[in-house]
Amino acid sequence: MSRSRPREFFCGVVSESVQIRLRRPGGFGRPQGYFVQCNQTDCQYVDENKPPCPLTTALFADEIKAAEEARAQRAE
């Protein structure tokens, strides 16, 4: 997957606009799938993507669908 471009998102947890981007965890033994990364390193939920963090992969549904379709075409 190509690197996603950062998007601006208003986060209610930190009460300010943050930059988010879609990532795939890398490295051996890491879970597969997607992760939404935020630029707020001081937030206690920064690596969670679990409530009360509002970040979910659904925010990038179109991008994920396009990446999966491209991956399927390469596999043919």
Distance bins in CASP14 RR format, pairs under 12 A and 6 or more apart:
PFRMAT RR
TARGET T0000
AUTHOR 0000-0000-0000
RMODE 2
METHOD distances of the structure
MODEL  1
1 21 0 0 0 0 0 1 0 0 0 0 0
1 22 0 0 0 0 1 0 0 0 0 0 0
1 23 0 0 0 0 1 0 0 0 0 0 0
1 24 1 0 0 1 0 0 0 0 0 0 0
1 25 0 0 0 0 0 1 0 0 0 0 0
1 26 0 0 0 0 0 1 0 0 0 0 0
1 33 0 0 0 0 0 1 0 0 0 0 0
1 34 0 0 0 0 1 0 0 0 0 0 0
1 35 0 0 0 0 0 1 0 0 0 0 0
1 60 0 0 0 0 0 1 0 0 0 0 0
1 63 0 0 0 0 1 0 0 0 0 0 0
1 64 0 0 0 0 1 0 0 0 0 0 0
1 65 0 0 0 0 0 1 0 0 0 0 0
1 66 0 0 0 0 1 0 0 0 0 0 0
1 67 1 0 1 0 0 0 0 0 0 0 0
1 68 0 0 0 0 1 0 0 0 0 0 0
1 69 0 0 0 0 0 1 0 0 0 0 0
1 70 0 0 0 0 1 0 0 0 0 0 0
1 71 1 0 0 1 0 0 0 0 0 0 0
1 74 0 0 0 0 0 1 0 0 0 0 0
2 21 0 0 0 0 0 1 0 0 0 0 0
2 22 0 0 0 0 0 1 0 0 0 0 0
2 23 0 0 0 0 0 1 0 0 0 0 0
2 24 0 0 0 0 0 1 0 0 0 0 0
2 63 0 0 0 0 1 0 0 0 0 0 0
2 66 0 0 0 0 1 0 0 0 0 0 0
2 67 0 0 0 0 1 0 0 0 0 0 0
2 70 0 0 0 0 1 0 0 0 0 0 0
2 71 0 0 0 0 0 1 0 0 0 0 0
3 21 1 0 0 1 0 0 0 0 0 0 0
3 22 0 0 0 0 1 0 0 0 0 0 0
3 23 0 0 0 0 1 0 0 0 0 0 0
3 24 0 0 0 0 0 1 0 0 0 0 0
3 37 0 0 0 0 0 1 0 0 0 0 0
3 63 0 0 0 0 0 1 0 0 0 0 0
3 67 0 0 0 0 0 1 0 0 0 0 0
4 19 0 0 0 0 0 1 0 0 0 0 0
4 20 0 0 0 0 1 0 0 0 0 0 0
4 21 1 0 1 0 0 0 0 0 0 0 0
4 22 1 0 1 0 0 0 0 0 0 0 0
4 23 1 0 0 1 0 0 0 0 0 0 0
4 24 0 0 0 0 1 0 0 0 0 0 0
4 34 0 0 0 0 1 0 0 0 0 0 0
4 35 0 0 0 0 0 1 0 0 0 0 0
4 36 0 0 0 0 1 0 0 0 0 0 0
4 37 0 0 0 0 1 0 0 0 0 0 0
4 57 0 0 0 0 0 1 0 0 0 0 0
4 59 0 0 0 0 0 1 0 0 0 0 0
4 60 1 0 0 1 0 0 0 0 0 0 0
4 62 0 0 0 0 0 1 0 0 0 0 0
4 63 1 0 0 1 0 0 0 0 0 0 0
4 64 0 0 0 0 1 0 0 0 0 0 0
4 66 0 0 0 0 0 1 0 0 0 0 0
4 67 0 0 0 0 1 0 0 0 0 0 0
5 19 0 0 0 0 1 0 0 0 0 0 0
5 20 0 0 0 0 0 1 0 0 0 0 0
5 21 1 0 0 1 0 0 0 0 0 0 0
5 22 0 0 0 0 1 0 0 0 0 0 0
5 60 0 0 0 0 0 1 0 0 0 0 0
5 63 0 0 0 0 1 0 0 0 0 0 0
6 17 0 0 0 0 0 1 0 0 0 0 0
6 18 0 0 0 0 1 0 0 0 0 0 0
6 19 1 0 1 0 0 0 0 0 0 0 0
6 20 1 0 0 1 0 0 0 0 0 0 0
6 21 1 0 1 0 0 0 0 0 0 0 0
6 22 0 0 0 0 1 0 0 0 0 0 0
6 23 0 0 0 0 0 1 0 0 0 0 0
6 36 0 0 0 0 0 1 0 0 0 0 0
6 37 0 0 0 0 1 0 0 0 0 0 0
6 38 0 0 0 0 1 0 0 0 0 0 0
6 39 1 0 0 1 0 0 0 0 0 0 0
6 60 0 0 0 0 0 1 0 0 0 0 0
7 17 0 0 0 0 0 1 0 0 0 0 0
7 18 0 0 0 0 1 0 0 0 0 0 0
7 19 1 0 0 1 0 0 0 0 0 0 0
7 20 1 0 1 0 0 0 0 0 0 0 0
7 21 1 0 0 1 0 0 0 0 0 0 0
7 22 0 0 0 0 1 0 0 0 0 0 0
7 36 0 0 0 0 1 0 0 0 0 0 0
7 37 0 0 0 0 0 1 0 0 0 0 0
7 38 0 0 0 0 0 1 0 0 0 0 0
7 39 0 0 0 0 0 1 0 0 0 0 0
7 55 0 0 0 0 0 1 0 0 0 0 0
7 59 1 0 0 1 0 0 0 0 0 0 0
7 60 0 0 0 0 1 0 0 0 0 0 0
7 62 0 0 0 0 0 1 0 0 0 0 0
7 63 0 0 0 0 1 0 0 0 0 0 0
8 16 0 0 0 0 0 1 0 0 0 0 0
8 17 1 0 1 0 0 0 0 0 0 0 0
8 18 1 0 0 1 0 0 0 0 0 0 0
8 19 1 0 0 1 0 0 0 0 0 0 0
8 20 1 0 0 1 0 0 0 0 0 0 0
8 21 0 0 0 0 0 1 0 0 0 0 0
8 38 0 0 0 0 0 1 0 0 0 0 0
8 39 0 0 0 0 0 1 0 0 0 0 0
8 59 0 0 0 0 0 1 0 0 0 0 0
9 16 0 0 0 0 0 1 0 0 0 0 0
9 17 1 0 0 1 0 0 0 0 0 0 0
9 18 1 0 1 0 0 0 0 0 0 0 0
9 19 1 0 0 1 0 0 0 0 0 0 0
9 20 1 0 1 0 0 0 0 0 0 0 0
9 21 0 0 0 0 1 0 0 0 0 0 0
9 22 0 0 0 0 0 1 0 0 0 0 0
9 36 0 0 0 0 1 0 0 0 0 0 0
9 37 0 0 0 0 0 1 0 0 0 0 0
9 38 1 0 0 1 0 0 0 0 0 0 0
9 39 0 0 0 0 1 0 0 0 0 0 0
9 40 0 0 0 0 0 1 0 0 0 0 0
9 53 0 0 0 0 0 1 0 0 0 0 0
9 54 1 0 0 1 0 0 0 0 0 0 0
9 55 1 0 0 1 0 0 0 0 0 0 0
9 56 0 0 0 0 0 1 0 0 0 0 0
9 59 1 0 0 1 0 0 0 0 0 0 0
9 60 0 0 0 0 0 1 0 0 0 0 0
10 16 1 0 0 1 0 0 0 0 0 0 0
10 17 1 0 1 0 0 0 0 0 0 0 0
10 18 1 0 0 1 0 0 0 0 0 0 0
10 19 0 0 0 0 0 1 0 0 0 0 0
10 20 0 0 0 0 0 1 0 0 0 0 0
10 38 0 0 0 0 0 1 0 0 0 0 0
10 40 0 0 0 0 0 1 0 0 0 0 0
10 54 0 0 0 0 1 0 0 0 0 0 0
10 55 0 0 0 0 0 1 0 0 0 0 0
10 59 0 0 0 0 0 1 0 0 0 0 0
11 17 1 0 0 1 0 0 0 0 0 0 0
11 18 1 0 1 0 0 0 0 0 0 0 0
11 19 0 0 0 0 0 1 0 0 0 0 0
11 20 0 0 0 0 1 0 0 0 0 0 0
11 36 0 0 0 0 0 1 0 0 0 0 0
11 38 1 0 0 1 0 0 0 0 0 0 0
11 39 0 0 0 0 0 1 0 0 0 0 0
11 40 1 0 0 1 0 0 0 0 0 0 0
11 42 0 0 0 0 0 1 0 0 0 0 0
11 43 1 0 0 1 0 0 0 0 0 0 0
11 45 0 0 0 0 1 0 0 0 0 0 0
11 46 0 0 0 0 0 1 0 0 0 0 0
11 52 0 0 0 0 0 1 0 0 0 0 0
11 53 0 0 0 0 1 0 0 0 0 0 0
11 54 1 0 0 1 0 0 0 0 0 0 0
11 55 1 0 0 1 0 0 0 0 0 0 0
11 59 0 0 0 0 0 1 0 0 0 0 0
12 18 0 0 0 0 1 0 0 0 0 0 0
12 38 0 0 0 0 0 1 0 0 0 0 0
12 40 0 0 0 0 0 1 0 0 0 0 0
12 43 0 0 0 0 0 1 0 0 0 0 0
12 45 0 0 0 0 0 1 0 0 0 0 0
12 52 0 0 0 0 1 0 0 0 0 0 0
12 53 0 0 0 0 1 0 0 0 0 0 0
12 54 1 0 0 1 0 0 0 0 0 0 0
12 55 0 0 0 0 0 1 0 0 0 0 0
13 38 0 0 0 0 1 0 0 0 0 0 0
13 40 0 0 0 0 1 0 0 0 0 0 0
13 42 0 0 0 0 0 1 0 0 0 0 0
13 43 1 0 0 1 0 0 0 0 0 0 0
13 44 0 0 0 0 1 0 0 0 0 0 0
13 45 1 0 0 1 0 0 0 0 0 0 0
13 46 0 0 0 0 1 0 0 0 0 0 0
13 48 0 0 0 0 0 1 0 0 0 0 0
13 49 0 0 0 0 0 1 0 0 0 0 0
13 50 0 0 0 0 0 1 0 0 0 0 0
13 51 0 0 0 0 1 0 0 0 0 0 0
13 52 1 0 1 0 0 0 0 0 0 0 0
13 53 1 0 0 1 0 0 0 0 0 0 0
13 54 1 0 0 1 0 0 0 0 0 0 0
13 55 0 0 0 0 1 0 0 0 0 0 0
14 20 0 0 0 0 0 1 0 0 0 0 0
14 38 0 0 0 0 1 0 0 0 0 0 0
14 39 0 0 0 0 0 1 0 0 0 0 0
14 40 1 0 1 0 0 0 0 0 0 0 0
14 41 0 0 0 0 0 1 0 0 0 0 0
14 42 1 0 0 1 0 0 0 0 0 0 0
14 43 1 0 1 0 0 0 0 0 0 0 0
14 44 0 0 0 0 1 0 0 0 0 0 0
14 45 0 0 0 0 1 0 0 0 0 0 0
14 46 0 0 0 0 1 0 0 0 0 0 0
14 52 0 0 0 0 0 1 0 0 0 0 0
14 53 0 0 0 0 1 0 0 0 0 0 0
14 54 0 0 0 0 0 1 0 0 0 0 0
14 55 0 0 0 0 0 1 0 0 0 0 0
15 40 0 0 0 0 0 1 0 0 0 0 0
15 43 0 0 0 0 0 1 0 0 0 0 0
15 54 0 0 0 0 0 1 0 0 0 0 0
16 38 0 0 0 0 0 1 0 0 0 0 0
16 39 0 0 0 0 0 1 0 0 0 0 0
16 40 0 0 0 0 1 0 0 0 0 0 0
16 42 0 0 0 0 0 1 0 0 0 0 0
16 43 0 0 0 0 0 1 0 0 0 0 0
17 38 0 0 0 0 0 1 0 0 0 0 0
17 39 0 0 0 0 0 1 0 0 0 0 0
17 40 0 0 0 0 0 1 0 0 0 0 0
18 36 0 0 0 0 0 1 0 0 0 0 0
18 37 0 0 0 0 0 1 0 0 0 0 0
18 38 1 0 1 0 0 0 0 0 0 0 0
18 39 1 0 1 0 0 0 0 0 0 0 0
18 40 1 0 1 0 0 0 0 0 0 0 0
18 41 0 0 0 0 0 1 0 0 0 0 0
18 42 0 0 0 0 0 1 0 0 0 0 0
18 43 0 0 0 0 1 0 0 0 0 0 0
18 45 0 0 0 0 0 1 0 0 0 0 0
18 46 0 0 0 0 1 0 0 0 0 0 0
18 53 0 0 0 0 0 1 0 0 0 0 0
18 54 0 0 0 0 0 1 0 0 0 0 0
18 55 0 0 0 0 1 0 0 0 0 0 0
18 59 0 0 0 0 0 1 0 0 0 0 0
19 36 0 0 0 0 0 1 0 0 0 0 0
19 37 0 0 0 0 1 0 0 0 0 0 0
19 38 1 0 0 1 0 0 0 0 0 0 0
19 39 1 0 1 0 0 0 0 0 0 0 0
19 40 0 0 0 0 1 0 0 0 0 0 0
19 41 0 0 0 0 0 1 0 0 0 0 0
19 55 0 0 0 0 0 1 0 0 0 0 0
20 35 0 0 0 0 0 1 0 0 0 0 0
20 36 1 0 1 0 0 0 0 0 0 0 0
20 37 1 0 0 1 0 0 0 0 0 0 0
20 38 1 0 1 0 0 0 0 0 0 0 0
20 39 1 0 0 1 0 0 0 0 0 0 0
20 40 0 0 0 0 1 0 0 0 0 0 0
20 43 0 0 0 0 0 1 0 0 0 0 0
20 46 0 0 0 0 0 1 0 0 0 0 0
20 49 0 0 0 0 0 1 0 0 0 0 0
20 53 0 0 0 0 0 1 0 0 0 0 0
20 54 0 0 0 0 1 0 0 0 0 0 0
20 55 1 0 0 1 0 0 0 0 0 0 0
20 56 0 0 0 0 0 1 0 0 0 0 0
20 57 0 0 0 0 0 1 0 0 0 0 0
20 59 1 0 0 1 0 0 0 0 0 0 0
20 60 0 0 0 0 1 0 0 0 0 0 0
20 63 0 0 0 0 0 1 0 0 0 0 0
21 34 0 0 0 0 0 1 0 0 0 0 0
21 35 0 0 0 0 1 0 0 0 0 0 0
21 36 1 0 0 1 0 0 0 0 0 0 0
21 37 1 0 1 0 0 0 0 0 0 0 0
21 38 0 0 0 0 1 0 0 0 0 0 0
21 39 0 0 0 0 1 0 0 0 0 0 0
21 55 0 0 0 0 0 1 0 0 0 0 0
21 57 0 0 0 0 0 1 0 0 0 0 0
21 59 0 0 0 0 0 1 0 0 0 0 0
21 60 0 0 0 0 1 0 0 0 0 0 0
21 63 0 0 0 0 1 0 0 0 0 0 0
22 33 0 0 0 0 0 1 0 0 0 0 0
22 34 1 0 1 0 0 0 0 0 0 0 0
22 35 1 0 0 1 0 0 0 0 0 0 0
22 36 1 0 0 1 0 0 0 0 0 0 0
22 37 1 0 0 1 0 0 0 0 0 0 0
22 38 0 0 0 0 0 1 0 0 0 0 0
22 49 0 0 0 0 0 1 0 0 0 0 0
22 55 0 0 0 0 0 1 0 0 0 0 0
22 56 0 0 0 0 0 1 0 0 0 0 0
22 57 1 0 0 1 0 0 0 0 0 0 0
22 58 0 0 0 0 0 1 0 0 0 0 0
22 59 0 0 0 0 1 0 0 0 0 0 0
22 60 1 0 1 0 0 0 0 0 0 0 0
22 61 0 0 0 0 0 1 0 0 0 0 0
22 62 0 0 0 0 0 1 0 0 0 0 0
22 63 1 0 1 0 0 0 0 0 0 0 0
22 64 1 0 0 1 0 0 0 0 0 0 0
22 65 0 0 0 0 0 1 0 0 0 0 0
22 66 0 0 0 0 0 1 0 0 0 0 0
22 67 0 0 0 0 1 0 0 0 0 0 0
23 30 0 0 0 0 0 1 0 0 0 0 0
23 33 0 0 0 0 1 0 0 0 0 0 0
23 34 1 0 0 1 0 0 0 0 0 0 0
23 35 1 0 1 0 0 0 0 0 0 0 0
23 36 1 0 0 1 0 0 0 0 0 0 0
23 37 1 0 1 0 0 0 0 0 0 0 0
23 38 0 0 0 0 0 1 0 0 0 0 0
23 47 0 0 0 0 0 1 0 0 0 0 0
23 49 0 0 0 0 0 1 0 0 0 0 0
23 55 0 0 0 0 0 1 0 0 0 0 0
23 57 0 0 0 0 0 1 0 0 0 0 0
23 60 0 0 0 0 1 0 0 0 0 0 0
23 63 0 0 0 0 0 1 0 0 0 0 0
23 64 0 0 0 0 0 1 0 0 0 0 0
23 67 0 0 0 0 0 1 0 0 0 0 0
24 30 0 0 0 0 1 0 0 0 0 0 0
24 31 0 0 0 0 0 1 0 0 0 0 0
24 32 1 0 0 1 0 0 0 0 0 0 0
24 33 1 0 0 1 0 0 0 0 0 0 0
24 34 1 0 1 0 0 0 0 0 0 0 0
24 35 1 0 0 1 0 0 0 0 0 0 0
24 36 0 0 0 0 0 1 0 0 0 0 0
24 37 0 0 0 0 0 1 0 0 0 0 0
24 57 0 0 0 0 0 1 0 0 0 0 0
24 60 0 0 0 0 0 1 0 0 0 0 0
24 63 0 0 0 0 0 1 0 0 0 0 0
24 64 0 0 0 0 0 1 0 0 0 0 0
24 67 0 0 0 0 1 0 0 0 0 0 0
24 68 0 0 0 0 0 1 0 0 0 0 0
24 71 0 0 0 0 0 1 0 0 0 0 0
25 31 1 0 0 1 0 0 0 0 0 0 0
25 32 1 0 0 1 0 0 0 0 0 0 0
25 33 1 0 0 1 0 0 0 0 0 0 0
25 34 0 0 0 0 1 0 0 0 0 0 0
25 35 1 0 1 0 0 0 0 0 0 0 0
25 36 0 0 0 0 0 1 0 0 0 0 0
25 37 0 0 0 0 1 0 0 0 0 0 0
25 47 0 0 0 0 0 1 0 0 0 0 0
25 49 0 0 0 0 0 1 0 0 0 0 0
26 32 0 0 0 0 1 0 0 0 0 0 0
26 33 0 0 0 0 1 0 0 0 0 0 0
26 34 0 0 0 0 0 1 0 0 0 0 0
26 35 0 0 0 0 1 0 0 0 0 0 0
31 49 0 0 0 0 0 1 0 0 0 0 0
33 49 0 0 0 0 0 1 0 0 0 0 0
33 57 0 0 0 0 1 0 0 0 0 0 0
33 60 0 0 0 0 0 1 0 0 0 0 0
33 64 0 0 0 0 1 0 0 0 0 0 0
33 67 0 0 0 0 0 1 0 0 0 0 0
33 68 0 0 0 0 0 1 0 0 0 0 0
33 71 0 0 0 0 0 1 0 0 0 0 0
34 49 0 0 0 0 1 0 0 0 0 0 0
34 55 0 0 0 0 0 1 0 0 0 0 0
34 56 0 0 0 0 1 0 0 0 0 0 0
34 57 1 0 1 0 0 0 0 0 0 0 0
34 58 0 0 0 0 0 1 0 0 0 0 0
34 59 0 0 0 0 0 1 0 0 0 0 0
34 60 1 0 0 1 0 0 0 0 0 0 0
34 61 0 0 0 0 0 1 0 0 0 0 0
34 63 0 0 0 0 1 0 0 0 0 0 0
34 64 1 0 0 1 0 0 0 0 0 0 0
34 65 0 0 0 0 0 1 0 0 0 0 0
34 67 0 0 0 0 1 0 0 0 0 0 0
34 68 0 0 0 0 0 1 0 0 0 0 0
35 46 0 0 0 0 0 1 0 0 0 0 0
35 47 0 0 0 0 1 0 0 0 0 0 0
35 48 0 0 0 0 1 0 0 0 0 0 0
35 49 1 0 0 1 0 0 0 0 0 0 0
35 50 0 0 0 0 0 1 0 0 0 0 0
35 53 0 0 0 0 0 1 0 0 0 0 0
35 55 0 0 0 0 1 0 0 0 0 0 0
35 56 0 0 0 0 0 1 0 0 0 0 0
35 57 1 0 0 1 0 0 0 0 0 0 0
35 59 0 0 0 0 0 1 0 0 0 0 0
35 60 0 0 0 0 0 1 0 0 0 0 0
35 64 0 0 0 0 0 1 0 0 0 0 0
36 45 0 0 0 0 0 1 0 0 0 0 0
36 46 0 0 0 0 0 1 0 0 0 0 0
36 47 0 0 0 0 0 1 0 0 0 0 0
36 48 0 0 0 0 0 1 0 0 0 0 0
36 49 1 0 1 0 0 0 0 0 0 0 0
36 50 0 0 0 0 0 1 0 0 0 0 0
36 53 0 0 0 0 1 0 0 0 0 0 0
36 54 0 0 0 0 1 0 0 0 0 0 0
36 55 1 0 1 0 0 0 0 0 0 0 0
36 56 1 0 0 1 0 0 0 0 0 0 0
36 57 1 0 0 1 0 0 0 0 0 0 0
36 58 0 0 0 0 1 0 0 0 0 0 0
36 59 1 0 0 1 0 0 0 0 0 0 0
36 60 1 0 0 1 0 0 0 0 0 0 0
36 61 0 0 0 0 0 1 0 0 0 0 0
36 63 0 0 0 0 0 1 0 0 0 0 0
36 64 0 0 0 0 0 1 0 0 0 0 0
37 43 0 0 0 0 0 1 0 0 0 0 0
37 46 0 0 0 0 1 0 0 0 0 0 0
37 47 0 0 0 0 1 0 0 0 0 0 0
37 48 0 0 0 0 0 1 0 0 0 0 0
37 49 0 0 0 0 1 0 0 0 0 0 0
37 53 0 0 0 0 0 1 0 0 0 0 0
37 55 0 0 0 0 1 0 0 0 0 0 0
37 57 0 0 0 0 0 1 0 0 0 0 0
37 59 0 0 0 0 0 1 0 0 0 0 0
37 60 0 0 0 0 0 1 0 0 0 0 0
38 44 0 0 0 0 0 1 0 0 0 0 0
38 45 0 0 0 0 1 0 0 0 0 0 0
38 46 1 0 1 0 0 0 0 0 0 0 0
38 47 0 0 0 0 1 0 0 0 0 0 0
38 48 0 0 0 0 1 0 0 0 0 0 0
38 49 0 0 0 0 1 0 0 0 0 0 0
38 53 0 0 0 0 1 0 0 0 0 0 0
38 54 0 0 0 0 1 0 0 0 0 0 0
38 55 1 0 0 1 0 0 0 0 0 0 0
38 56 0 0 0 0 0 1 0 0 0 0 0
38 59 0 0 0 0 0 1 0 0 0 0 0
39 46 0 0 0 0 1 0 0 0 0 0 0
39 55 0 0 0 0 0 1 0 0 0 0 0
40 46 1 0 1 0 0 0 0 0 0 0 0
40 47 0 0 0 0 0 1 0 0 0 0 0
40 48 0 0 0 0 0 1 0 0 0 0 0
40 53 0 0 0 0 0 1 0 0 0 0 0
40 54 0 0 0 0 0 1 0 0 0 0 0
40 55 0 0 0 0 0 1 0 0 0 0 0
41 47 0 0 0 0 1 0 0 0 0 0 0
43 49 0 0 0 0 0 1 0 0 0 0 0
43 52 0 0 0 0 0 1 0 0 0 0 0
43 53 1 0 0 1 0 0 0 0 0 0 0
43 54 0 0 0 0 0 1 0 0 0 0 0
43 55 0 0 0 0 0 1 0 0 0 0 0
44 50 0 0 0 0 0 1 0 0 0 0 0
44 52 0 0 0 0 1 0 0 0 0 0 0
44 53 0 0 0 0 1 0 0 0 0 0 0
45 51 0 0 0 0 1 0 0 0 0 0 0
45 52 1 0 0 1 0 0 0 0 0 0 0
45 53 1 1 0 0 0 0 0 0 0 0 0
45 54 0 0 0 0 1 0 0 0 0 0 0
45 55 0 0 0 0 1 0 0 0 0 0 0
46 53 0 0 0 0 1 0 0 0 0 0 0
46 55 0 0 0 0 1 0 0 0 0 0 0
47 53 0 0 0 0 1 0 0 0 0 0 0
47 55 0 0 0 0 0 1 0 0 0 0 0
48 54 0 0 0 0 0 1 0 0 0 0 0
48 55 0 0 0 0 1 0 0 0 0 0 0
48 56 0 0 0 0 0 1 0 0 0 0 0
49 55 1 0 1 0 0 0 0 0 0 0 0
49 56 1 0 0 1 0 0 0 0 0 0 0
49 57 1 0 0 1 0 0 0 0 0 0 0
49 58 0 0 0 0 0 1 0 0 0 0 0
49 59 0 0 0 0 0 1 0 0 0 0 0
49 60 0 0 0 0 0 1 0 0 0 0 0
50 56 0 0 0 0 1 0 0 0 0 0 0
53 59 0 0 0 0 0 1 0 0 0 0 0
56 64 0 0 0 0 0 1 0 0 0 0 0
57 63 0 0 0 0 1 0 0 0 0 0 0
57 64 1 0 0 1 0 0 0 0 0 0 0
57 65 0 0 0 0 0 1 0 0 0 0 0
57 67 0 0 0 0 0 1 0 0 0 0 0
57 68 0 0 0 0 0 1 0 0 0 0 0
58 64 0 0 0 0 1 0 0 0 0 0 0
58 65 0 0 0 0 0 1 0 0 0 0 0
60 66 0 0 0 0 1 0 0 0 0 0 0
60 67 0 0 0 0 1 0 0 0 0 0 0
60 68 0 0 0 0 0 1 0 0 0 0 0
61 67 0 0 0 0 0 1 0 0 0 0 0
61 68 0 0 0 0 0 1 0 0 0 0 0
62 68 0 0 0 0 0 1 0 0 0 0 0
62 69 0 0 0 0 0 1 0 0 0 0 0
63 69 0 0 0 0 0 1 0 0 0 0 0
63 70 0 0 0 0 0 1 0 0 0 0 0
64 70 0 0 0 0 0 1 0 0 0 0 0
64 71 0 0 0 0 0 1 0 0 0 0 0
65 71 0 0 0 0 0 1 0 0 0 0 0
65 72 0 0 0 0 0 1 0 0 0 0 0
66 72 0 0 0 0 0 1 0 0 0 0 0
66 73 0 0 0 0 0 1 0 0 0 0 0
67 73 0 0 0 0 0 1 0 0 0 0 0
67 74 0 0 0 0 0 1 0 0 0 0 0
68 74 0 0 0 0 0 1 0 0 0 0 0
68 75 0 0 0 0 0 1 0 0 0 0 0
69 75 0 0 0 0 0 1 0 0 0 0 0
69 76 0 0 0 0 0 1 0 0 0 0 0
70 76 0 0 0 0 0 1 0 0 0 0 0
END
